[in-house]
Amino acid sequence: MMKGASLSRRKLLGGFGLFGLATSTTALWAGQQATGQSPTAHADGTHSQAHAGMAMKQSQMTNGNDMPPSHTMAANMVQGDVTKATNGFDPMEVLTDFDYGTVSKLPDGRTLREYRLFASDKMIEIAPNVAFPAWVYNNRVPGPTIRCTQGDRIKVIFVNGSSHPHSIHFHGMHMAAMDGVDPIEPGKQFTYEFDAEPFGLHLYHCHTVPIRRHIHKGLYGTFIIDPPKPRPSAKELVMVMNAFDTNFDGENEVYAVNTVAFHYAKHPIPLKVNELVRVYLVNVTEFDPVNSLHLHANLFNVYRTGTRLEPQEFTDMIMLAQAERHILEFRYKFPGKYMFHAHQSEFTELGWMGMFEVS
């Protein structure tokens, strides 16, 4: 990949907005979809195909089902949509899709939860006609949201069906043998087993070198450990802030929540007036030191890492380093459409922006 041959994200912002792929890249995507093949990947996570000579084009909004013209930030959104049929997963479903595992009882009466995670290579779309050669857990980015209760015994059977060594590193407490720093070779499997502690909002990700590529290419997911006494009932949403370096120059070109740029701007998340909303916010953005979330026309309580039951802050903007995560709780007093987005304008204009529709 010749770095000089591609446009940087800052040049994109200079007049192009978010982009579609060049003819060569789109053709590669179509060919791989038809054959089921993945691009050739090198040991450092870069690819020999698809990313040289990408031509960017300015996208125009329509007056159809996309954002209304009154939202001027919508001018950067790519036309069209990324469907579940294209990717095999739907960002709207990712918001509320919790995997509680296969449940059984241990001889001592404790709950055992068993999960299965499968790593593979997969081409996905991160915006309409913008292909990305991902590494995935269970065919999606982010991977399944694993959920349990503090004190449960967790058993995760990991099978590496990818063409590269991978692993699973869980944030939380466990023995060194379960820490996921040893790579599992292609075609092999390993079982991670530990007690779920402490309660809070955690994550898991591949810890195989080069870690920056294994995380960036999609091998991560949310890991929620509920407290023994459940939190108050709420509408719960998992939001994983991620980004994608489409030309592998060490700089992101597309930003999103739950992978697809502008998805929640085109498909606002429905809420109800005075409904308690709980957002599990996780930052896995690579190549940028921080990411953030700003909530319009409202403020939220912040439960840092979710390891305490009392909020530490009441604000409308939170900044997170990579792997930092917090639980946010809020209610809307008035109906209407409310924006949420990164408060780095660059990230917002390249895909990290959504809407709540409160009724």
N, C-alpha and C positions, 0 to 999 in steps of 0.2 A: 504493500500500500504506500503510495507516494503522498506524503502529507500535503505537499504543495499543490496537489491536483484537486483538492477538495475545498469546499467553502467552510469557514469556521462558523460557529453559532453566532458570533458577533456580526459577521458579514450578513448572515441571514436576517438578523434584526435590523440591519441597515436598510432593508427595503423589500425583503422577500416574505417575511412571516414564516409560518410553518410550511413544510414543503412536501411535494410528492417525489417519487423516485424517478431517476433517469430511465430511459428505455431499456438499457442493458440490465439494470437491477430489477426492473419490473419483469423482464423476460425470464431472468433467473428464478424469481419468485414463482412465476407461473409454471416453469418447468419443474421445479422441485415439488410444487403442490401436485403436479400430475404424476410424478414418478415416486413420490414419497421419500426422496433422497434429501440428505442434509448436506450443507456446504462442507468442503474440506477445511478442517480446522488444524491450526498449528499448536505446538505445545504451549505457547504463550497466550492462547485464546484468540488470536487474530485469525482472519480467514483469507484465503487466496482468491476468493471470488467476490463479485458483487459490489464492492465498495469504492472502487476507483472511478473517478470521473463522474461523480453524481451531479446531475444538473438540478438546481433548485428552481422552483417556479412559484410565483405569487398565487395564493388561493383567494377566491372570491366567495363571499357569503351569498346564500339564496334567501328568498322570503318564504321558503317551505317550512319544513319541520325543524330547522336548525334554530339557533338563537335569534331573537328578534333584532332588527337593525338598531334599536335604541341602545343595545349593549355594544359600545364601540370597541371593546376589547375583543369581540367576536370576529373582527375583521381579519385576524391572523389564523382563524381556524380553517383546516383543510375541509374541502367539500366531501360529502359522502359519510359513510359510517363503517365501523369495524363490527361485524356481526359475530355471534356465537358460532355460526356455521364456518366462519373463516378461521377463528382461533381455537375453537373447542372449549372456550370459557367466556363468560360474560362478566365484565367488571361490576355490573349491577348485582349479580349473584354473589360475586366475591365479597361484597360488602357484608353479607349476612350469612355466609356459608361456613358454619362451624363444624369441625370434625371432632366428635367426641369419642371416636374409636370404637372398637368392639369390646363390650363391657362384660366382665366376669368377676367372680369373687375369689380371693385368695383364701387359703386355709385359716389365716388369722382374722378373716372378716373384712379385710381392706379391699378396696376396689382396684381391679387390674384393668387398664385400658391398653388395647393393642392397636397399633397403627401400621400401615404399610406405605412406604414412600419409594417411588421408582424414579430414578434419574435417567433422562434421555436428551437427545439433541432434537430441536424442533424449530422450524421457521414459524414466526408469528408476525402479526401486523401490530405495530405500535401507534399507527395512525392510518387513515385510508391510503392504501397503496404504498405504505412505508414498511418494508419488510425488515426483519431483524433475526439473525441466526442465534436463537437462544439455547441455553441449557436449562432444563426445567425439572421440577419435582411434580410428578403426577400430571404431566401434560399441561401445566399452567404456570403463569407468572403473575403474582406471587404464588408459591406453593400453598397447599391446604392450610387453613387456620386450625392448628391443633389446640384443643381445649380440654381442660380437666380441672380437678379441684385439688387444692393443697393436701398432700398426704396420699394421693392416689399413686399406685405403682404404674409407671409408664414403660411400655415395651414398643419400640419402633423397629420394625424389620425393614432394613434399607437394602434395595437391590440396585446395583449400578448397571443400567442398560445403555449408558452413554459410551461414546468412543474415547472418553478421557477418565482418568481417576477422579473420584469425587468422595465427599464425606458429608456428615451432618454434625455441626457444632451447635449445641443448645446453650442459650444463655440461661443462667440459673445455677443451682447447686447440684453437684454429682461427683462421682469418683473420677480420677484421672483417666481410667481405662474407657470411660464413656464420653470423653471430651471431644471426640470427633476430629482430632488433629492428624490422625493417621489415615492416609488415602485408601479408599477401597477401589481395587482395580476393575476395569470393565469386565462385566460378566460375573462378578463376585457379589457377595452380600455380607452384611454384618447386622447384628442386633444390638441396638442401644437400649439399656434398661436401667432405670433409676427411679427414685421417689420424687414426685413433683413438689418442689419447694424453691424459694418462698412464693407465696401468692403474689401476683402482679402481672404486668404486661411484659412479655419477653419475646424473643425471636429465635429463629434457627437459620443457619446458612452453611454453605460449603466452606471448609477451611483448608482447601488444597491450594498450593501455590501454583501460579500467581493468584493470590486471594482476590486482588482487585478485579481480575477478569472473571473468576468463578462467581463472585457476588454480582458484579455488574451484568453478567450475561443471564441472570435470572434465578440462581439457586439460593433462594431465601423464602422465608414465610414467617407468619406470626404464631407465637406460642403463648396462649393465655392460661394462667393458673388462677382459678377463682379462689377467693377466700373461703374458709369453712362455713361462714355465715354469708350467704349470697348478698351481693350488692342490690340496692333497690331496683325494681323492675324498670326497664328503659328500652327505647329503640336503640339497638346496638349496631354500630357500623365499624368495620375494619378498613382503615385507610393506610395503605403502604405507599409512601412517597418514593418514587423511583425515577430513574433517568437512563437514557440510552445514548451511547457513543456509536452512531451509525456508520462512521467511517474509520473507527478504531485509531483515532489520532490522540486519544487521551483527553478528549473534551466532549461533553455531552451536546447533542443536537436536539433531543426531544426529552421533555419532562412530563410527568404524569402522576396521577394517583391510581394505583392498581393497574398500571401498565399502558392503558390506551389514552393518548393525549386528548384532552378536551371532552372525554366521554361524559362526565357529569355536567358539563356545560350544555351539551346537546341533549342529554337525558337527565334533567334535574332530579335530585333525590327527594322523594315525597316525605314531608313531615307534617305534624299536626300542631296547631296552636297549643301552647302550654305543655306539650309532650316532652318528657325528659329524654334527652338524646345523649348517648354515651359513645364517643368516638375513641377507638383504639388506634392511636396514631403512631406509626413506626416509620423511621427514616432509614432507608438502605441506599440512598443516593451515593454513587461512587464518583470520583473525580471532582467533586465540589466539597469544600470543607463543611458547609452547613446547608440545611434546607429549612423551610418555615411554613407555617399556616397562619393566615389571617382570616378571621370571621367578620363579615360585614354586619353592621347594625345590631351587634350583640356582643356579649362577653361570655367566657366559659371558665369553669373551675378546672384547675390543673392538678392532677394526681400524678406526680412524677414517678415514672416507672411502675405506677400502680401498686406500689408496695406499702402504701399507707391508706387508710380509709378516710382521712381528713385531707381536704384540698390544701395545697401549698400556695396557690396563687389564683387571682381572679383577673383575667386579662382578655384581650381580643387578638393577641399575636404571640406565637410561641416559636422559638428557634431550636433546632435539634441538630447535633452532630450525627455522623453515621452510626447506626445501631442504637441511637438514643430513641426512647419511646415514652409516651405519656398517655394517660387516659384523660380525655376532655369531656366535661358534662355541661349542658346548657339547655335552655328552653327558649322558644320564640314566643313573644307576646302578641305579635301581629301577623296576619296572613300576608303573603306576597312571595316574590322571588328574591332570594338573597345570595349574593356571591360569596364564595370562599376561594382562596388562592394562596400561592406562595407570595411572600412580601419581598422577594427578589423579582423585580419586574421582568427581568430576562427570562426567568423560569416560567412566569405566568404567560408570557407571550409565545413561549415555545411548548405550551401544552398543559401546564399545571394550573388549571382553573376549572371550577365547577360551580353549580348552583343548587341551593336548597329551595324547594317549592313548598311553602307552608300554607296549609289550608285549614 
